[in-house]
Amino acid sequence: MRKKLTGVAAVPVMALAVMACVVPPALAEEADPEPMVTPSVIPEASDEDDSLAAALPKDTGGPQGAVAACDNPYKKWTEITSKKAYFIPAFWPGTSYKDGPGGTMVVRVEKAGKISASITAGSEAELSNVIASAKAKVDVTIGAEVGITVGHEYRRNVTNGKYGHLQYGSWGYLVGWKKWETTPDRCRARVIKSGSAKVPTREVGWKYSETAS
């Protein structure tokens, strides 16, 4: 048989709601944060995830103050920070010529080969991620390498008194990049690597220039 409580003061409904939302500091500290997954087994974020760099506050390395753990997922992603048109030459015989002074140059590719992407020394492991991001954000024709075949004859008149230079290569890009990850508290984004890369496209051809000697 239930006992009837007496002598209990009535508590306003609003006060009860406030009390229900207050968590004692001791209890909040006892809760274990979600365990971190080993970064080495976490894949790069997909294209739709790389907006995290813009959405999350940046970790500048300075004091951040007491911040409770957030529920953002742990991610790594590569962001292209700059791009510039850049001619990537082929470096084998039969792809570079000089003639003059004056006259007409008639050239052709004499040997097949491949022009490959390159990245800042020490960041070779990041190249595939940089290429994938640049392909999605800069130019769909970007790739890790482009094949060059024999042929592609080209004719060019050289200015009188000048020397003409013709170099075969890929009309690619010089891109700047940063690799990000969410911080251990899952509340911010921080840069873990950065650098530049030269990435070729499928657009190939001859580049002409002149010198006085």
C-alpha positions as CSV (number, residue, x, y, z in Angstrom):
1,M,0.0,0.0,0.0
2,R,1.5,3.4,-1.1
3,K,2.2,6.0,1.6
4,K,1.0,9.5,1.1
5,L,3.7,12.1,1.1
6,T,3.1,15.1,3.3
7,G,4.9,18.3,3.9
8,V,6.5,18.5,0.4
9,A,6.5,22.1,-1.0
10,A,5.1,22.5,-4.5
11,V,7.9,23.1,-7.1
12,P,7.0,25.2,-10.2
13,V,7.1,23.3,-13.5
14,M,9.7,25.7,-15.0
15,A,12.1,25.1,-12.1
16,L,11.8,21.3,-12.7
17,A,12.7,21.8,-16.4
18,V,15.8,23.8,-15.5
19,M,16.9,21.2,-12.9
20,A,16.6,18.4,-15.4
21,C,19.0,20.1,-17.8
22,V,21.8,20.8,-15.3
23,V,24.4,18.1,-15.2
24,P,26.7,18.1,-12.2
25,P,30.3,18.8,-13.2
26,A,31.5,15.6,-11.6
27,L,29.2,13.4,-13.7
28,A,30.2,15.2,-16.9
29,E,33.8,14.5,-16.2
30,E,33.2,10.8,-15.6
31,A,31.8,10.2,-19.0
32,D,34.5,8.7,-21.3
33,P,34.9,10.4,-24.7
34,E,34.3,8.3,-27.8
35,P,37.5,6.4,-28.5
36,M,39.6,7.6,-31.4
37,V,40.0,5.3,-34.4
38,T,43.6,4.8,-35.4
39,P,44.1,7.5,-38.2
40,S,46.1,5.1,-40.3
41,V,43.0,3.0,-41.0
42,I,40.7,5.9,-41.7
43,P,40.3,6.7,-45.4
44,E,40.4,10.2,-46.9
45,A,37.1,12.0,-46.8
46,S,35.0,11.9,-49.9
47,D,34.3,15.0,-52.0
48,E,31.1,15.8,-50.0
49,D,33.1,15.7,-46.8
50,D,35.9,18.1,-47.7
51,S,33.7,21.0,-46.8
52,L,34.6,20.2,-43.2
53,A,37.6,22.5,-43.7
54,A,35.3,25.4,-44.0
55,A,32.7,24.3,-41.5
56,L,34.9,23.5,-38.5
57,P,36.8,26.2,-36.6
58,K,40.5,26.2,-37.3
59,D,43.0,25.0,-34.7
60,T,45.7,27.6,-34.6
61,G,47.9,25.8,-32.1
62,G,47.2,28.4,-29.4
63,P,45.2,28.0,-26.2
64,Q,41.7,26.9,-27.0
65,G,40.1,26.9,-23.5
66,A,38.0,24.1,-22.1
67,V,35.9,22.6,-24.8
68,A,33.7,19.6,-24.4
69,A,34.0,16.8,-26.9
70,C,32.0,17.2,-30.1
71,D,30.2,14.6,-32.2
72,N,31.9,15.4,-35.5
73,P,33.4,12.3,-37.1
74,Y,37.1,11.9,-37.3
75,K,38.2,12.6,-40.9
76,K,41.2,13.3,-43.0
77,W,40.8,15.3,-46.2
78,T,42.9,17.1,-48.8
79,E,42.0,20.6,-50.0
80,I,43.4,22.4,-53.0
81,T,44.3,26.0,-51.9
82,S,45.6,27.5,-55.1
83,K,46.0,26.7,-58.8
84,K,48.1,28.2,-61.6
85,A,48.4,27.1,-65.2
86,Y,51.8,25.5,-65.5
87,F,53.6,23.8,-68.5
88,I,55.2,20.5,-67.5
89,P,57.9,19.6,-70.1
90,A,58.8,16.2,-71.3
91,F,62.5,15.5,-70.5
92,W,63.7,13.0,-73.0
93,P,65.4,13.3,-76.4
94,G,63.2,14.2,-79.3
95,T,60.9,16.6,-77.3
96,S,63.0,19.7,-77.2
97,Y,64.6,21.7,-80.0
98,K,66.5,25.0,-80.6
99,D,67.2,26.6,-84.0
100,G,68.1,29.9,-85.5
101,P,68.9,32.7,-85.9
102,G,65.8,33.3,-87.9
103,G,64.4,30.7,-90.4
104,T,61.7,28.1,-89.9
105,M,61.5,25.3,-87.3
106,V,59.8,22.0,-88.3
107,V,59.8,19.6,-85.4
108,R,58.1,16.4,-84.2
109,V,58.1,14.1,-81.2
110,E,60.7,11.4,-81.9
111,K,60.3,9.2,-78.9
112,A,57.3,8.1,-76.8
113,G,57.2,8.5,-73.1
114,K,55.1,9.6,-70.1
115,I,54.9,12.9,-68.2
116,S,54.2,12.3,-64.5
117,A,52.9,14.4,-61.6
118,S,55.3,15.5,-58.9
119,I,54.9,16.8,-55.4
120,T,56.9,18.6,-52.7
121,A,59.8,16.4,-51.5
122,G,58.7,14.4,-48.4
123,S,55.0,14.4,-49.4
124,E,55.1,11.6,-52.0
125,A,52.6,9.6,-50.1
126,E,50.0,12.4,-50.5
127,L,50.2,12.6,-54.3
128,S,47.3,10.4,-55.1
129,N,45.0,12.3,-52.7
130,V,46.2,15.7,-54.2
131,I,45.5,14.4,-57.7
132,A,42.1,13.2,-56.9
133,S,41.1,16.5,-55.2
134,A,42.6,18.5,-58.1
135,K,40.8,16.4,-60.6
136,A,37.5,17.1,-58.8
137,K,38.0,20.8,-58.0
138,V,40.3,22.1,-60.8
139,D,40.2,20.1,-64.0
140,V,38.7,16.7,-64.8
141,T,41.6,16.1,-67.3
142,I,44.2,16.0,-64.5
143,G,45.9,12.7,-63.9
144,A,48.9,11.1,-62.3
145,E,50.6,10.8,-65.8
146,V,49.9,11.4,-69.4
147,G,51.3,9.4,-72.3
148,I,53.2,11.0,-75.2
149,T,53.2,9.3,-78.6
150,V,55.6,9.7,-81.5
151,G,54.5,12.3,-84.1
152,H,52.7,15.6,-83.6
153,E,54.7,17.6,-86.2
154,Y,54.8,21.4,-85.7
155,R,56.1,24.3,-87.8
156,R,57.1,27.7,-86.6
157,N,58.8,30.8,-88.1
158,V,61.6,32.3,-86.0
159,T,62.0,36.1,-85.8
160,N,65.0,37.3,-87.8
161,G,68.1,37.5,-85.6
162,K,66.5,35.4,-82.8
163,Y,66.7,31.7,-81.8
164,G,63.6,29.7,-81.5
165,H,63.0,27.1,-78.7
166,L,60.3,24.4,-79.0
167,Q,59.5,22.2,-76.0
168,Y,56.9,19.4,-75.9
169,G,54.9,18.8,-72.7
170,S,51.6,19.0,-70.9
171,W,49.6,22.1,-70.2
172,G,49.0,21.3,-66.6
173,Y,48.8,23.1,-63.2
174,L,50.8,24.0,-60.2
175,V,48.5,23.5,-57.3
176,G,48.9,24.3,-53.6
177,W,47.3,21.9,-51.1
178,K,46.7,21.2,-47.5
179,K,45.9,18.0,-45.7
180,W,43.4,18.4,-42.8
181,E,42.1,16.3,-40.0
182,T,39.6,16.8,-37.2
183,T,41.2,17.4,-33.8
184,P,41.0,14.8,-31.1
185,D,38.1,16.7,-29.4
186,R,36.2,16.5,-32.8
187,C,35.5,20.2,-32.6
188,R,38.0,21.8,-34.9
189,A,40.1,21.2,-38.0
190,R,43.9,21.3,-38.1
191,V,46.4,21.2,-40.9
192,I,48.8,18.2,-40.7
193,K,50.6,18.6,-44.0
194,S,50.8,21.1,-46.9
195,G,52.8,21.8,-50.0
196,S,52.6,22.1,-53.8
197,A,52.3,19.7,-56.7
198,K,52.7,19.8,-60.5
199,V,49.9,17.9,-62.1
200,P,49.7,17.2,-65.9
201,T,46.5,17.1,-68.0
202,R,45.6,15.3,-71.2
203,E,46.2,18.6,-73.1
204,V,49.7,18.2,-74.6
205,G,51.6,20.1,-77.3
206,W,54.5,22.4,-78.2
207,K,55.5,25.5,-76.3
208,Y,57.5,28.1,-78.2
209,S,59.9,30.8,-77.0
210,E,62.7,33.0,-78.4
211,T,66.0,34.2,-77.1
212,A,68.7,36.5,-78.5
213,S,71.3,33.7,-78.4
